[in-house]
C-alpha cells in the first residue's frame, strides 16, 4: 500500500462562527488544509455557510480551502467556489447525475475536484470515475451534522478505494470525514486514508494547533505501520 504523507484539515464547522477569522488563524501554522462545510438545508437537514463567507475568509488566510459541498444542484454552485479561490471543491455523488462533467468544470476553473460518498452509498459504482478526480471523500458518519460518532465499518470503503487507487497508480487523495479524533485517526490511516477532516477534535481542544500536530503524528505512525 502506497500512501502519501497525511493531510489534516480542521473543519470550521466546529469553530466559533462569531470569530471565524481568529479560529482559522489559530490553526494556520499547523493545518495542511482548511475544511469548509457548505450545507443547504436541502441535501442535508442543516444550514451552514455559503459563498460570501468563503470569499471573505479567503482574504484572511493563506491556508488551502478544502470545500465540502453538501448541497443539491452542485453543478450550479460548485464552480463559484473554485472561482473564489478554493483549492479543492468536493461534491456528493448522490447529488450529481454527471460527476465527471462537473469535475472537468472544477478543474477548468482552477480547483481540484473531489467526489464525496455518504454513509449509505456503496463505493463500487464510482471506482471507475476516480481517474477524473483529485480527492475521494469517504464519510465516516452520515453527512449533515458535526459531532457524530465515528462508524468504523465505513472504513471498508476506504480499504476498497485504496486497493483500487494503488492498482491503477492513481494520484488521488483518500479523505475521511466524521468523528476523526485521536482515538480514531489511526484506524482510518491504517485503512488507507491520507487526508483527515477533524472538527471537534481540533476546535474543542485547548490548543487547536497542537491538536492538529498530534493528529498528524498519529496518522503518520499508523501509515508507517500498515
Beta strands, then each sheet from edge to edge (+ up, - down):
strand 1: 7-11
strand 2: 33-39
strand 3: 64-70
strand 4: 88-92
strand 5: 112-117
strand 6: 135-139
strand 7: 173-177
strand 8: 195-198
sheet 1: 1+ 2+ 3+ 4+ 5+ 6+ 7+ 8+ 1+
end
